[in-house]
Amino acid sequence: MSELKNRYDFVYLFDVQDGNPNGDPDAGNLPRIDPETGHGVVTDVCLKRKLRNYVQIAKQGASGYDIFVKEKAILNNLIAEARNADEVRTKGEGEKAEAARKVMCRRFFDVRTFGAVMSTGENAGQVRGPVQLTFSRSVDPIVPLEHSITRMAVATPAEALKQAGENRTMGRKSTVPYGLYVAKGFVSPSVANGDKGTGFTEEDLGLIWEGLDQMFEHDRSAARGMMSKQRLFIFKHDSQLGNAPAHALFDRIQIRRKDDSKPPRSFSDYEVKVNRDGLPGSVQLIER
């Protein structure tokens, strides 16, 4: 496994058509929205979930690629397993948490990638992950819609009796007609490398790029509509500490609507420009 030698900053463009990219449970599962601007929001946790799911599919439980935060997992049991590993039990009491942290990073891809709090039961410490994502925001304000839907069946005999045999159930579905979202991310080698690092490698990073390319293809559902990755811009620094501020690099990616007189309904309604003028020679821009 190759040690991570470069800092990376990246801009990720994805869109949704006639779907709900990230429902808000505090708002009846409506698409998340910035109430002041009307722009759509997708949480970092939502994208990390899709990346975790992709790794599960791609690696099929291969050693070193298990997922810590997954459906129906009991996290404290997994932490306890790490504390009971031979290499941990032989350590002194003051060294067991650190030894367990290393076991967790080695075993679980998402722990060494995104980090985790592992002091909720037996202590395996806390990990700050080298890969971090911001909340995604839509380029333009979105219009959340609610659709009434009908199911030609009921759940219980009591409901059927109440409806005198009509057997219909009303429901609602929330969608966004179209939204282009922008997420920003960071990869920090200083958090990955060394004795105190997570052990995140160049191979792990390649899996993240692969996941960002393909994760929506393996996350289809009627509720999410048509979600697609559109562009991925990766700024690769030639050092571990970086050679330019992330915000200055992100500003080089400009997205604008081609026709402001009509609402956008596809990615082709936008123009994406990349300003390469004056880009430091020590920073390489990779487009995927």
C-alpha atoms as one frame of an Amber mdcrd trajectory, in Angstrom:
protein
   0.000   0.000   0.000   1.356   3.406  -1.010   1.519   6.212   1.509  -0.435
   9.334   0.606   2.073  11.945  -0.569  -0.096  14.786  -1.891  -2.814  17.061
  -0.603  -5.971  17.152  -2.717  -8.914  19.525  -2.898 -11.850  18.699  -5.135
 -15.138  20.015  -6.511 -17.897  17.503  -7.204 -20.899  18.291  -9.391 -23.973
  16.056  -9.299 -27.610  16.576 -10.173 -31.103  15.252  -9.518 -34.083  15.131
 -11.836 -37.574  14.456 -10.484 -36.325  13.058  -7.211 -35.488  13.834  -3.604
 -31.692  13.928  -3.205 -31.708  14.188   0.600 -34.907  14.306   2.619 -35.136
  16.301   5.856 -36.784  14.198   8.608 -37.550  17.395  10.542 -39.598  18.693
   7.594 -41.691  15.684   6.616 -38.831  14.326   4.463 -39.029  17.275   2.068
 -35.802  17.984   0.144 -33.394  19.915   2.353 -33.356  23.619   1.602 -31.714
  26.823   2.805 -34.783  28.765   4.009 -33.133  32.137   3.411 -32.023  31.599
  -0.190 -34.117  28.688  -1.432 -31.013  26.776  -2.495 -31.074  23.013  -2.070
 -28.792  21.314   0.441 -27.389  17.773   0.593 -25.502  16.819   3.741 -21.983
  15.419   3.809 -23.390  12.408   5.672 -25.661  11.616   2.708 -22.739  11.438
   0.265 -20.579   9.496   2.699 -23.375   6.941   3.042 -23.376   6.409  -0.719
 -19.588   6.055  -0.742 -19.743   3.510   2.087 -22.379   1.539   0.204 -20.281
   1.597  -2.962 -17.223   0.255  -1.130 -19.344  -2.561   0.318 -20.485  -3.507
  -3.184 -17.085  -3.100  -4.857 -15.011  -4.890  -2.224 -17.517  -7.504  -1.028
 -16.135  -7.564   2.503 -12.476  -7.947   1.507  -9.999  -7.681   4.356  -9.400
  -4.047   5.287 -12.537  -2.851   3.520 -15.259  -3.597   6.048 -17.605  -0.707
   6.891 -18.042   0.460  10.490 -21.183   2.611  10.090 -23.508   0.372   8.110
 -27.117  -0.719   8.272 -28.046  -2.567  11.476 -24.499  -2.336  12.865 -24.039
  -2.296  16.660 -21.035  -0.028  16.913 -20.036  -0.745  20.501 -19.843  -4.475
  19.714 -17.410  -3.753  16.875 -15.316  -1.557  19.152 -15.298  -4.326  21.777
 -14.013  -6.792  19.157 -11.082  -4.459  18.507 -10.372  -4.166  22.230 -10.282
  -7.978  22.454  -7.775  -8.401  19.617  -4.548 -10.122  20.697  -2.399  -7.107
  19.833  -4.560  -4.932  22.116  -4.977  -7.282  25.096  -1.207  -7.563  25.497
  -0.811  -3.789  25.844  -0.700  -1.876  29.096  -3.922  -0.224  30.251  -2.821
   3.206  29.072  -1.951   1.904  25.594  -5.036  -0.161  24.805  -7.170   2.665
  23.361  -4.449   3.617  20.869  -3.836  -0.005  19.917  -7.579  -0.513  19.397
  -7.724   2.638  17.263  -5.104   1.154  14.944  -7.059  -2.092  14.675 -10.224
  -0.170  13.788  -8.431   1.914  11.136  -6.890  -1.172   9.592 -10.150  -3.124
   9.518 -12.702  -0.450   8.546 -12.371   1.600   5.373 -14.734   4.335   6.549
 -12.901   4.790   9.860  -9.534   5.412   8.228 -11.188   7.559   5.525 -13.781
   9.732   7.293 -12.860   9.215  10.935 -15.088   8.086  13.813 -15.858   8.572
  17.483 -15.091   5.228  19.116 -15.373   6.068  22.801 -19.092   5.302  23.147
 -18.410   1.951  24.859 -15.026   0.363  25.398 -12.604   3.086  24.410 -10.908
   2.921  21.006 -10.284   6.659  20.853 -11.372   9.167  18.248 -10.197   9.433
  14.665 -10.195  12.511  12.433 -10.405  11.274   8.886  -8.190  12.570   6.063
 -11.169  12.835   3.665 -13.756  15.483   4.468 -16.757  16.803   2.539 -18.799
  19.972   2.840 -22.573  20.193   2.580 -23.534  20.349  -1.094 -25.506  23.361
  -2.300 -27.519  23.772  -5.479 -26.299  26.305  -8.030 -29.783  27.828  -8.289
 -32.739  27.874  -5.887 -34.836  24.721  -6.070 -38.610  24.254  -6.013 -39.590
  21.314  -3.765 -42.802  19.685  -4.976 -45.216  17.394  -3.164 -47.203  14.848
  -5.172 -50.258  12.978  -3.930 -50.112   9.265  -4.771 -52.616   6.435  -4.396
 -52.025   2.812  -3.453 -54.774   0.410  -4.577 -54.590  -1.557  -1.327 -54.779
  -1.126   2.436 -52.616  -2.512   5.188 -55.203  -4.014   7.583 -58.706  -5.559
   7.546 -59.876  -2.677   9.743 -58.914  -0.178   7.044 -60.762  -2.229   4.404
 -63.888  -2.342   6.548 -63.746   1.391   7.134 -63.552   2.053   3.373 -66.348
  -0.432   2.569 -64.111  -2.326   0.171 -62.634   0.633  -1.710 -59.200  -0.330
  -0.364 -57.222   2.761  -1.295 -54.419   4.451   0.605 -53.322   8.018  -0.046
 -49.709   9.071   0.295 -47.299  11.808  -0.695 -43.981  11.942  -2.507 -41.564
  14.881  -2.503 -39.330  15.746  -5.457 -37.153  18.429  -6.987 -37.850  18.975
 -10.723 -34.152  19.615 -11.273 -31.173  20.685  -9.215 -27.438  20.881  -9.905
 -25.471  20.535  -6.670 -21.859  21.349  -5.831 -19.894  19.606  -3.084 -16.367
  20.467  -2.022 -13.898  18.068  -0.500 -10.454  17.819   1.017  -7.819  15.094
   1.379  -5.147  15.679   4.029  -2.065  13.399   4.041  -0.956  14.733   7.412
  -3.973  13.030   8.981  -3.414   9.788   7.052   0.303   9.202   7.546   2.602
   8.422  10.439   2.147   6.451  13.636  -0.793   8.629  14.690  -2.370   8.626
  11.215  -5.251   6.495   9.982  -3.284   4.543   7.371  -5.362   5.875   4.465
  -3.416   5.123   1.273  -3.198   6.070  -2.401  -5.147   2.888  -3.160  -7.889
   3.966  -0.764  -7.998   7.361  -2.452  -8.391   5.688  -5.833 -11.435   3.904
  -4.427 -12.902   7.253  -3.338 -12.515   8.692  -6.848 -14.051   5.525  -8.269
 -16.924   5.760  -5.806 -17.651   9.387  -6.653 -17.756   8.372 -10.315 -20.082
   5.403  -9.844 -21.946   5.543  -6.521 -25.208   6.909  -7.933 -25.325   4.023
 -10.429 -25.708   1.616  -7.503 -28.090   3.710  -5.386 -31.205   3.812  -7.529
 -34.661   4.235  -6.049 -37.952   5.755  -7.173 -37.725   8.325  -4.376 -34.351
   9.661  -5.538 -35.331  10.000  -9.181 -32.434  10.377 -11.600 -29.261  11.304
  -9.696 -26.017  11.497 -11.650 -22.412  12.502 -11.239 -21.645  15.233 -13.776
 -18.118  16.508 -13.183 -15.276  15.982 -10.746 -12.428  18.508 -10.574  -9.415
  17.399  -8.532  -6.649  19.806  -7.520  -3.525  17.772  -6.741  -0.808  19.599
  -4.808   2.796  18.493  -5.158   3.294  18.478  -1.385   1.571  17.130   1.690
   0.835  20.569   3.121  -0.458  22.020  -0.133   0.636  24.827  -2.440  -2.464
  27.054  -2.653  -5.521  27.830  -0.508  -8.475  25.558  -1.229 -10.957  28.427
  -1.611  -8.801  30.094  -4.275  -8.712  26.851  -6.263 -12.451  26.297  -5.889
 -13.111  29.802  -7.251 -11.572  28.685 -10.547 -14.630  26.518 -11.225 -17.400
  28.797 -12.487 -20.925  27.503 -13.159 -23.634  29.598 -14.733 -27.030  29.049
 -16.298 -27.064  29.567 -20.065 -30.555  31.100 -20.187 -31.824  32.956 -17.129
 -35.281  33.362 -18.667 -36.301  29.753 -18.025 -35.801  27.307 -15.164 -33.062
  24.684 -15.574 -34.183  21.130 -16.246 -30.941  19.386 -17.217 -27.160  19.689
 -16.904 -27.044  20.942 -20.498 -28.784  24.115 -19.289 -25.527  25.063 -17.527
 -22.087  26.102 -18.653 -19.059  25.077 -16.594 -15.873  27.089 -17.081 -12.459
  26.346 -15.625 -10.010  29.190 -15.136  -6.505  27.794 -15.534  -4.809  31.201
 -15.846  -2.199  31.643 -13.154  -2.735  28.184 -11.696   0.402  27.439  -9.656
   2.735  25.002 -11.375   2.813  23.027  -8.150  -0.913  22.309  -8.438  -2.271
  19.924 -11.073  -5.922  20.092 -12.139  -7.416  16.709 -13.032 -10.886  16.465
 -14.568 -13.009  13.316 -14.399
